[in-house]
Each structure stands twice: as C-alpha cells, then as structure tokens.
C-alpha cells in the first residue's frame, strides 16, 4: 500500500446475480490512522479510531449520482458489517 499504488477488487452479490470489478488508486496514507483513494472520479477516505481493544472504522465517500444516498450508505455499511463479522470470527 503506497501513494499512487492501486487496489483491485471484485464486489459480488452473495447469490451471484450481480458483480463488478473496480480499481482504486491510493492518494493519501497516514499509517495506523487513515488512507484515501480515488475511485471512478470520486474520493473515499477510511479512518481508524483506536478504542483500546476495538477499532472504529469510518468510511467517508463522495456519493455518485445514480443511486439514492441512503442506498449508497447502506451498501458501504453492509461491507463494514461483513468485515466486522469476518474479523471477529477469524
């Protein structure tokens, strides 16, 4: 992970009915605190807040214009919820 480096991933519905590939470019990194990346002309920032035995993760994103903001927020929250579940069981 470095500024100018890329992150490539695929998002997929659990039932396989929908999916898409994406590539983001890291624009800012503050070790153990935050990182930002550009994605489809939008900026995303991920913040880490050390709460002792837990870490609060906050994602701030520029919304796109095709879907309601609530739908976008709920999508990002679902990703974070799945990540939380994964980290707590592995």
N, CA, C and O atoms as CSV, one atom per row, in Angstrom:
chain,resi,resn,atom,element,x,y,z
A,1,UNK,N,N,0.860,-1.160,0.000
A,1,UNK,CA,C,0.000,0.000,0.000
A,1,UNK,C,C,0.909,1.227,0.000
A,1,UNK,O,O,1.672,1.453,0.939
A,2,UNK,N,N,0.813,2.016,-1.074
A,2,UNK,CA,C,1.611,3.229,-1.192
A,2,UNK,C,C,0.863,4.235,-2.047
A,2,UNK,O,O,0.037,3.861,-2.880
A,3,UNK,N,N,1.152,5.504,-1.841
A,3,UNK,CA,C,0.513,6.550,-2.631
A,3,UNK,C,C,0.834,6.306,-4.098
A,3,UNK,O,O,1.990,6.100,-4.469
A,4,UNK,N,N,-0.201,6.331,-4.921
A,4,UNK,CA,C,-0.059,6.035,-6.340
A,4,UNK,C,C,-0.246,4.566,-6.662
A,4,UNK,O,O,-0.428,4.199,-7.823
A,5,UNK,N,N,-0.203,3.711,-5.625
A,5,UNK,CA,C,-0.439,2.285,-5.820
A,5,UNK,C,C,-1.916,2.022,-6.072
A,5,UNK,O,O,-2.761,2.873,-5.792
A,6,UNK,N,N,-2.223,0.852,-6.596
A,6,UNK,CA,C,-3.612,0.535,-6.915
A,6,UNK,C,C,-4.119,-0.626,-6.070
A,6,UNK,O,O,-3.365,-1.472,-5.590
A,7,UNK,N,N,-5.419,-0.619,-5.920
A,7,UNK,CA,C,-6.158,-1.664,-5.223
A,7,UNK,C,C,-7.198,-2.164,-6.212
A,7,UNK,O,O,-8.007,-1.379,-6.708
A,8,UNK,N,N,-7.187,-3.451,-6.503
A,8,UNK,CA,C,-8.147,-4.038,-7.434
A,8,UNK,C,C,-8.974,-5.068,-6.681
A,8,UNK,O,O,-8.442,-5.870,-5.914
A,9,UNK,N,N,-10.282,-5.035,-6.910
A,9,UNK,CA,C,-11.169,-5.965,-6.215
A,9,UNK,C,C,-12.406,-6.240,-7.064
A,9,UNK,O,O,-12.649,-5.583,-8.076
A,10,UNK,N,N,-13.168,-7.215,-6.631
A,10,UNK,CA,C,-14.446,-7.525,-7.264
A,10,UNK,C,C,-15.497,-7.595,-6.170
A,10,UNK,O,O,-15.315,-8.266,-5.155
A,11,UNK,N,N,-16.587,-6.899,-6.391
A,11,UNK,CA,C,-17.740,-6.951,-5.487
A,11,UNK,C,C,-18.770,-7.860,-6.147
A,11,UNK,O,O,-19.016,-7.766,-7.349
A,12,UNK,N,N,-19.363,-8.730,-5.356
A,12,UNK,CA,C,-20.284,-9.715,-5.909
A,12,UNK,C,C,-21.442,-9.926,-4.943
A,12,UNK,O,O,-21.245,-10.017,-3.731
A,13,UNK,N,N,-22.650,-10.004,-5.493
A,13,UNK,CA,C,-23.810,-10.353,-4.678
A,13,UNK,C,C,-23.640,-11.790,-4.189
A,13,UNK,O,O,-23.076,-12.623,-4.899
A,14,UNK,N,N,-24.123,-12.083,-2.985
A,14,UNK,CA,C,-23.976,-13.429,-2.432
A,14,UNK,C,C,-24.562,-14.494,-3.339
A,14,UNK,O,O,-24.034,-15.602,-3.425
A,15,UNK,N,N,-25.653,-14.161,-4.015
A,15,UNK,CA,C,-26.298,-15.142,-4.895
A,15,UNK,C,C,-25.701,-15.156,-6.303
A,15,UNK,O,O,-26.157,-15.910,-7.162
A,16,UNK,N,N,-24.686,-14.326,-6.541
A,16,UNK,CA,C,-24.018,-14.301,-7.831
A,16,UNK,C,C,-24.781,-13.589,-8.932
A,16,UNK,O,O,-24.381,-13.634,-10.095
A,17,UNK,N,N,-25.874,-12.935,-8.578
A,17,UNK,CA,C,-26.725,-12.301,-9.588
A,17,UNK,C,C,-26.150,-10.996,-10.126
A,17,UNK,O,O,-26.582,-10.514,-11.173
A,18,UNK,N,N,-25.186,-10.423,-9.421
A,18,UNK,CA,C,-24.624,-9.145,-9.829
A,18,UNK,C,C,-23.207,-9.034,-9.311
A,18,UNK,O,O,-22.900,-9.514,-8.220
A,19,UNK,N,N,-22.353,-8.412,-10.079
A,19,UNK,CA,C,-20.990,-8.201,-9.632
A,19,UNK,C,C,-20.286,-7.197,-10.521
A,19,UNK,O,O,-20.717,-6.936,-11.644
A,20,UNK,N,N,-19.202,-6.635,-10.012
A,20,UNK,CA,C,-18.423,-5.700,-10.809
A,20,UNK,C,C,-16.998,-5.643,-10.280
A,20,UNK,O,O,-16.747,-5.838,-9.090
A,21,UNK,N,N,-16.081,-5.373,-11.185
A,21,UNK,CA,C,-14.677,-5.177,-10.833
A,21,UNK,C,C,-14.436,-3.688,-10.648
A,21,UNK,O,O,-15.096,-2.859,-11.275
A,22,UNK,N,N,-13.487,-3.356,-9.784
A,22,UNK,CA,C,-13.105,-1.951,-9.673
A,22,UNK,C,C,-11.633,-1.844,-9.317
A,22,UNK,O,O,-11.030,-2.776,-8.783
A,23,UNK,N,N,-11.079,-0.696,-9.622
A,23,UNK,CA,C,-9.686,-0.396,-9.322
A,23,UNK,C,C,-9.624,1.007,-8.739
A,23,UNK,O,O,-10.207,1.944,-9.285
A,24,UNK,N,N,-8.920,1.143,-7.638
A,24,UNK,CA,C,-8.770,2.432,-6.967
A,24,UNK,C,C,-7.280,2.751,-6.866
A,24,UNK,O,O,-6.439,1.852,-6.882
A,25,UNK,N,N,-6.968,4.043,-6.761
A,25,UNK,CA,C,-5.589,4.489,-6.614
A,25,UNK,C,C,-5.448,5.232,-5.291
A,25,UNK,O,O,-6.176,6.187,-5.020
A,26,UNK,N,N,-4.504,4.781,-4.473
A,26,UNK,CA,C,-4.279,5.413,-3.169
A,26,UNK,C,C,-3.736,6.829,-3.355
A,26,UNK,O,O,-2.792,7.046,-4.115
A,27,UNK,N,N,-4.341,7.789,-2.654
A,27,UNK,CA,C,-3.945,9.194,-2.777
A,27,UNK,C,C,-3.335,9.751,-1.498
A,27,UNK,O,O,-2.622,10.754,-1.536
A,28,UNK,N,N,-3.607,9.109,-0.370
A,28,UNK,CA,C,-3.079,9.585,0.914
A,28,UNK,C,C,-3.056,8.419,1.892
A,28,UNK,O,O,-3.994,7.624,1.946
A,29,UNK,N,N,-1.979,8.323,2.662
A,29,UNK,CA,C,-1.859,7.259,3.650
A,29,UNK,C,C,-1.210,7.831,4.908
A,29,UNK,O,O,-0.126,8.410,4.854
A,30,UNK,N,N,-1.886,7.659,6.033
A,30,UNK,CA,C,-1.317,8.004,7.336
A,30,UNK,C,C,-1.330,6.708,8.142
A,30,UNK,O,O,-2.384,6.251,8.585
A,31,UNK,N,N,-0.157,6.128,8.323
A,31,UNK,CA,C,-0.020,4.820,8.940
A,31,UNK,C,C,-0.801,4.714,10.248
A,31,UNK,O,O,-0.665,5.552,11.140
A,32,UNK,N,N,-1.613,3.676,10.342
A,32,UNK,CA,C,-2.437,3.348,11.516
A,32,UNK,C,C,-3.568,4.342,11.779
A,32,UNK,O,O,-4.287,4.197,12.768
A,33,UNK,N,N,-3.739,5.336,10.928
A,33,UNK,CA,C,-4.766,6.356,11.164
A,33,UNK,C,C,-5.807,6.430,10.048
A,33,UNK,O,O,-7.009,6.437,10.313
A,34,UNK,N,N,-5.333,6.487,8.778
A,34,UNK,CA,C,-6.283,6.680,7.679
A,34,UNK,C,C,-5.612,6.413,6.338
A,34,UNK,O,O,-4.387,6.365,6.227
A,35,UNK,N,N,-6.449,6.244,5.335
A,35,UNK,CA,C,-5.984,6.246,3.953
A,35,UNK,C,C,-7.126,6.714,3.070
A,35,UNK,O,O,-8.299,6.588,3.421
A,36,UNK,N,N,-6.759,7.258,1.914
A,36,UNK,CA,C,-7.734,7.738,0.942
A,36,UNK,C,C,-7.393,7.166,-0.417
A,36,UNK,O,O,-6.238,6.857,-0.713
A,37,UNK,N,N,-8.421,7.031,-1.237
A,37,UNK,CA,C,-8.194,6.562,-2.600
A,37,UNK,C,C,-9.220,7.160,-3.545
A,37,UNK,O,O,-10.322,7.538,-3.146
A,38,UNK,N,N,-8.825,7.233,-4.807
A,38,UNK,CA,C,-9.719,7.702,-5.854
A,38,UNK,C,C,-10.381,6.507,-6.515
A,38,UNK,O,O,-9.736,5.497,-6.798
A,39,UNK,N,N,-11.678,6.636,-6.757
A,39,UNK,CA,C,-12.462,5.544,-7.333
A,39,UNK,C,C,-13.513,6.147,-8.256
A,39,UNK,O,O,-14.426,6.830,-7.790
A,40,UNK,N,N,-13.396,5.904,-9.561
A,40,UNK,CA,C,-14.358,6.406,-10.540
A,40,UNK,C,C,-14.555,7.919,-10.445
A,40,UNK,O,O,-15.678,8.410,-10.562
A,41,UNK,N,N,-13.467,8.653,-10.233
A,41,UNK,CA,C,-13.541,10.105,-10.146
A,41,UNK,C,C,-14.059,10.618,-8.810
A,41,UNK,O,O,-14.320,11.812,-8.660
A,42,UNK,N,N,-14.207,9.737,-7.858
A,42,UNK,CA,C,-14.674,10.117,-6.520
A,42,UNK,C,C,-13.592,9.794,-5.512
A,42,UNK,O,O,-12.698,8.994,-5.785
A,43,UNK,N,N,-13.673,10.415,-4.349
A,43,UNK,CA,C,-12.684,10.195,-3.296
A,43,UNK,C,C,-13.325,9.439,-2.132
A,43,UNK,O,O,-14.460,9.712,-1.742
A,44,UNK,N,N,-12.577,8.494,-1.595
A,44,UNK,CA,C,-13.014,7.720,-0.432
A,44,UNK,C,C,-11.914,7.833,0.622
A,44,UNK,O,O,-10.733,7.691,0.307
A,45,UNK,N,N,-12.304,8.089,1.877
A,45,UNK,CA,C,-11.363,8.148,2.985
A,45,UNK,C,C,-11.799,7.151,4.045
A,45,UNK,O,O,-12.971,7.099,4.417
A,46,UNK,N,N,-10.851,6.361,4.527
A,46,UNK,CA,C,-11.108,5.382,5.577
A,46,UNK,C,C,-10.313,5.817,6.812
A,46,UNK,O,O,-9.096,5.990,6.752
A,47,UNK,N,N,-11.021,5.991,7.925
A,47,UNK,CA,C,-10.412,6.437,9.183
A,47,UNK,C,C,-10.436,5.302,10.199
A,47,UNK,O,O,-11.413,4.559,10.281
A,48,UNK,N,N,-9.359,5.167,10.975
A,48,UNK,CA,C,-9.273,4.171,12.038
A,48,UNK,C,C,-9.130,4.900,13.364
A,48,UNK,O,O,-8.230,5.722,13.534
A,49,UNK,N,N,-10.026,4.594,14.311
A,49,UNK,CA,C,-10.002,5.202,15.624
A,49,UNK,C,C,-9.745,4.107,16.659
A,49,UNK,O,O,-10.593,3.240,16.867
A,50,UNK,N,N,-8.589,4.144,17.302
A,50,UNK,CA,C,-8.197,3.146,18.299
A,50,UNK,C,C,-9.032,3.341,19.560
A,50,UNK,O,O,-8.974,4.387,20.206
A,51,UNK,N,N,-9.812,2.310,19.896
A,51,UNK,CA,C,-10.651,2.351,21.094
A,51,UNK,C,C,-10.168,1.339,22.130
A,51,UNK,O,O,-10.962,0.798,22.899
A,52,UNK,N,N,-8.873,1.093,22.142
A,52,UNK,CA,C,-8.333,0.111,23.082
A,52,UNK,C,C,-8.358,-1.274,22.466
A,52,UNK,O,O,-7.544,-1.579,21.595
A,53,UNK,N,N,-9.287,-2.121,22.909
A,53,UNK,CA,C,-9.385,-3.479,22.368
A,53,UNK,C,C,-10.210,-3.547,21.092
A,53,UNK,O,O,-10.374,-4.624,20.518
A,54,UNK,N,N,-10.723,-2.425,20.649
A,54,UNK,CA,C,-11.502,-2.361,19.419
A,54,UNK,C,C,-11.002,-1.199,18.572
A,54,UNK,O,O,-10.334,-0.288,19.062
A,55,UNK,N,N,-11.341,-1.253,17.294
A,55,UNK,CA,C,-11.026,-0.163,16.383
A,55,UNK,C,C,-12.297,0.245,15.660
A,55,UNK,O,O,-12.979,-0.583,15.057
A,56,UNK,N,N,-12.603,1.520,15.729
A,56,UNK,CA,C,-13.750,2.063,14.995
A,56,UNK,C,C,-13.266,2.419,13.583
A,56,UNK,O,O,-12.264,3.115,13.418
A,57,UNK,N,N,-13.990,1.932,12.570
A,57,UNK,CA,C,-13.660,2.217,11.176
A,57,UNK,C,C,-14.762,3.098,10.605
A,57,UNK,O,O,-15.942,2.751,10.669
A,58,UNK,N,N,-14.373,4.237,10.046
A,58,UNK,CA,C,-15.327,5.164,9.429
A,58,UNK,C,C,-14.934,5.351,7.969
A,58,UNK,O,O,-13.767,5.582,7.654
A,59,UNK,N,N,-15.918,5.247,7.085
A,59,UNK,CA,C,-15.684,5.465,5.660
A,59,UNK,C,C,-16.440,6.719,5.242
A,59,UNK,O,O,-17.645,6.836,5.464
A,60,UNK,N,N,-15.719,7.652,4.637
A,60,UNK,CA,C,-16.304,8.881,4.117
A,60,UNK,C,C,-16.147,8.824,2.602
A,60,UNK,O,O,-15.040,8.627,2.103
A,61,UNK,N,N,-17.241,8.994,1.868
A,61,UNK,CA,C,-17.168,8.834,0.422
A,61,UNK,C,C,-17.939,9.925,-0.298
A,61,UNK,O,O,-18.945,10.436,0.193
A,62,UNK,N,N,-17.434,10.268,-1.485
A,62,UNK,CA,C,-18.180,11.152,-2.381
A,62,UNK,C,C,-19.263,10.301,-3.031
A,62,UNK,O,O,-18.941,9.309,-3.684
A,63,UNK,N,N,-20.526,10.652,-2.875
A,63,UNK,CA,C,-21.587,9.845,-3.472
A,63,UNK,C,C,-21.617,9.983,-4.994
A,63,UNK,O,O,-21.174,10.985,-5.557
A,64,UNK,N,N,-22.149,8.951,-5.636
A,64,UNK,CA,C,-22.375,9.038,-7.072
A,64,UNK,C,C,-23.788,9.563,-7.297
A,64,UNK,O,O,-24.545,9.733,-6.342
A,65,UNK,N,N,-24.145,9.818,-8.540
A,65,UNK,CA,C,-25.427,10.460,-8.840
A,65,UNK,C,C,-26.526,9.513,-9.301
A,65,UNK,O,O,-27.658,9.947,-9.517
A,66,UNK,N,N,-26.217,8.230,-9.454
A,66,UNK,CA,C,-27.195,7.287,-9.999
A,66,UNK,C,C,-28.136,6.699,-8.959
A,66,UNK,O,O,-29.287,6.391,-9.270
A,67,UNK,N,N,-27.663,6.540,-7.737
A,67,UNK,CA,C,-28.458,5.885,-6.695
A,67,UNK,C,C,-28.651,6.821,-5.511
A,67,UNK,O,O,-27.817,7.691,-5.259
A,68,UNK,N,N,-29.767,6.641,-4.773
A,68,UNK,CA,C,-30.014,7.487,-3.598
A,68,UNK,C,C,-28.884,7.343,-2.577
A,68,UNK,O,O,-28.305,6.269,-2.420
A,69,UNK,N,N,-28.585,8.438,-1.892
A,69,UNK,CA,C,-27.506,8.447,-0.897
A,69,UNK,C,C,-27.732,7.388,0.183
A,69,UNK,O,O,-26.773,6.785,0.665
A,70,UNK,N,N,-28.989,7.158,0.565
A,70,UNK,CA,C,-29.285,6.157,1.595
A,70,UNK,C,C,-28.879,4.766,1.116
A,70,UNK,O,O,-28.346,3.969,1.888
A,71,UNK,N,N,-29.130,4.477,-0.157
A,71,UNK,CA,C,-28.767,3.181,-0.725
A,71,UNK,C,C,-27.249,3.007,-0.738
A,71,UNK,O,O,-26.736,1.928,-0.440
A,72,UNK,N,N,-26.544,4.072,-1.083
A,72,UNK,CA,C,-25.081,4.028,-1.093
A,72,UNK,C,C,-24.542,3.841,0.324
A,72,UNK,O,O,-23.656,3.018,0.554
A,73,UNK,N,N,-25.079,4.605,1.267
A,73,UNK,CA,C,-24.647,4.495,2.668
A,73,UNK,C,C,-24.892,3.083,3.190
A,73,UNK,O,O,-24.030,2.502,3.848
A,74,UNK,N,N,-26.065,2.535,2.896
A,74,UNK,CA,C,-26.388,1.191,3.362
A,74,UNK,C,C,-25.466,0.145,2.744
A,74,UNK,O,O,-25.118,-0.842,3.392
A,75,UNK,N,N,-25.071,0.362,1.493
A,75,UNK,CA,C,-24.132,-0.551,0.843
A,75,UNK,C,C,-22.769,-0.538,1.509
A,75,UNK,O,O,-22.196,-1.592,1.785
A,76,UNK,N,N,-22.246,0.665,1.769
A,76,UNK,CA,C,-20.965,0.782,2.474
A,76,UNK,C,C,-21.068,0.166,3.874
A,76,UNK,O,O,-20.138,-0.503,4.326
A,77,UNK,N,N,-22.196,0.391,4.560
A,77,UNK,CA,C,-22.366,-0.159,5.905
A,77,UNK,C,C,-22.408,-1.676,5.866
A,77,UNK,O,O,-21.858,-2.327,6.754
A,78,UNK,N,N,-23.049,-2.252,4.860
A,78,UNK,CA,C,-23.094,-3.714,4.733
A,78,UNK,C,C,-21.689,-4.283,4.557
A,78,UNK,O,O,-21.369,-5.331,5.117
A,79,UNK,N,N,-20.852,-3.599,3.785
A,79,UNK,CA,C,-19.470,-4.034,3.608
A,79,UNK,C,C,-18.741,-4.010,4.950
A,79,UNK,O,O,-18.050,-4.967,5.300
A,80,UNK,N,N,-18.895,-2.918,5.702
A,80,UNK,CA,C,-18.249,-2.819,7.013
A,80,UNK,C,C,-18.774,-3.874,7.983
A,80,UNK,O,O,-17.997,-4.445,8.748
A,81,UNK,N,N,-20.075,-4.139,7.963
A,81,UNK,CA,C,-20.654,-5.159,8.839
A,81,UNK,C,C,-20.081,-6.540,8.518
A,81,UNK,O,O,-19.758,-7.311,9.422
A,82,UNK,N,N,-19.957,-6.845,7.225
A,82,UNK,CA,C,-19.385,-8.137,6.826
A,82,UNK,C,C,-17.918,-8.234,7.227
A,82,UNK,O,O,-17.457,-9.295,7.648
A,83,UNK,N,N,-17.185,-7.132,7.098
A,83,UNK,CA,C,-15.784,-7.114,7.500
A,83,UNK,C,C,-15.667,-7.344,9.007
A,83,UNK,O,O,-14.811,-8.107,9.455
A,84,UNK,N,N,-16.520,-6.688,9.781
A,84,UNK,CA,C,-16.526,-6.865,11.243
A,84,UNK,C,C,-16.783,-8.329,11.597
A,84,UNK,O,O,-16.079,-8.910,12.423
A,85,UNK,N,N,-17.782,-8.909,10.975
A,85,UNK,CA,C,-18.120,-10.303,11.241
A,85,UNK,C,C,-16.943,-11.214,10.902
A,85,UNK,O,O,-16.627,-12.135,11.655
A,86,UNK,N,N,-16.296,-10.953,9.764
A,86,UNK,CA,C,-15.144,-11.753,9.360
A,86,UNK,C,C,-14.001,-11.646,10.371
A,86,UNK,O,O,-13.429,-12.659,10.774
A,87,UNK,N,N,-13.670,-10.420,10.777
A,87,UNK,CA,C,-12.529,-10.234,11.681
A,87,UNK,C,C,-12.802,-10.812,13.065
A,87,UNK,O,O,-11.877,-11.249,13.749
A,88,UNK,N,N,-14.052,-10.815,13.475
A,88,UNK,CA,C,-14.376,-11.352,14.799
A,88,UNK,C,C,-14.399,-12.881,14.847
A,88,UNK,O,O,-14.329,-13.474,15.923
A,89,UNK,N,N,-14.495,-13.510,13.682
A,89,UNK,CA,C,-14.576,-14.982,13.661
A,89,UNK,C,C,-13.315,-15.624,13.103
A,89,UNK,O,O,-13.233,-16.851,13.041
A,90,UNK,N,N,-12.340,-14.838,12.700
A,90,UNK,CA,C,-11.103,-15.413,12.136
A,90,UNK,C,C,-9.875,-14.938,12.887
A,90,UNK,O,O,-8.757,-15.322,12.546
